[in-house]
Amino acid sequence: MKVTDASRLVSSVMAVKDELEIKAMRDAMAMTDMAVRAFQQSLRAGVTEAEMAVAIKSEVTNAGGEDVRLVSVGFGERTKLPHTKLTRHPMDNNEPAMVEVGGMKQGYAGPLVRGAVLGTHAETETLHALAEEALEAAIAAIKPGVMAGEVDAAARRVIERSVRPKALNHRVGYQTGSPWGERGNISLEPSAMDVHMPIILIGEGRYLFGCSETVLVTEHAAEILSSTPHTLYRA
């Protein structure tokens, strides 16, 4: 008997989506976009993370969404924590805010990371501008036949030649779909389809800040599924 390692077989098949799966992810992303807009419109001094979560979930539910996964909502100093848990911590003027959220449709997720600033905040504004540039470089590099490591390198070069050359300390992206946490065979990293690319950078003050897109690899390039811009939202 010959034993063959097939542990990654299912994830390899899952990486390529059929039309029904792609429609489910588009529908999920439509719910995510609603969640992001609720996040942006709710930003004000005094609002708490818990209140923000209620506003986000209510918006998606009222629109007929199946579900929304809130991976994290963080205000101010709490953006220094990865995947923050909801608290009654309030937003204050001249502070950053970041959300990682995904609408759900038939088990498929539409993940997004979006950042905002209430007033001004120099460090996170710099980090976000750099994250935008790196994300756009990665998206521009995606097309059929390109190696995952090449996409990672395109984003990493932007960071390495910037004023924050060591700000990126994780991979650039990963395969997503159903479930969100199934990272599968596609991992955008130096050693290295629908792909979620969270460019979250760390600053000198230890803030974690950035943005992301979920993209569909098409015949010629990458299609961004979200309709909400990944630029910094200013409230």
Secondary structure as GFF3:
##gff-version 3
##sequence-region A 1 235
A	DSSP	alpha_helix	9	15	.	.	.	ID=ss1
A	DSSP	alpha_helix	19	41	.	.	.	ID=ss2
A	DSSP	alpha_helix	49	62	.	.	.	ID=ss3
A	DSSP	beta_strand	67	75	.	.	.	ID=ss4
A	DSSP	three_ten_helix	76	80	.	.	.	ID=ss5
A	DSSP	beta_strand	95	105	.	.	.	ID=ss6
A	DSSP	beta_strand	108	118	.	.	.	ID=ss7
A	DSSP	alpha_helix	122	141	.	.	.	ID=ss8
A	DSSP	alpha_helix	148	160	.	.	.	ID=ss9
A	DSSP	beta_strand	173	175	.	.	.	ID=ss10
A	DSSP	beta_strand	187	188	.	.	.	ID=ss11
A	DSSP	beta_strand	194	202	.	.	.	ID=ss12
A	DSSP	beta_strand	208	217	.	.	.	ID=ss13
A	DSSP	beta_strand	222	224	.	.	.	ID=ss14
A	DSSP	beta_strand	233	234	.	.	.	ID=ss15
###
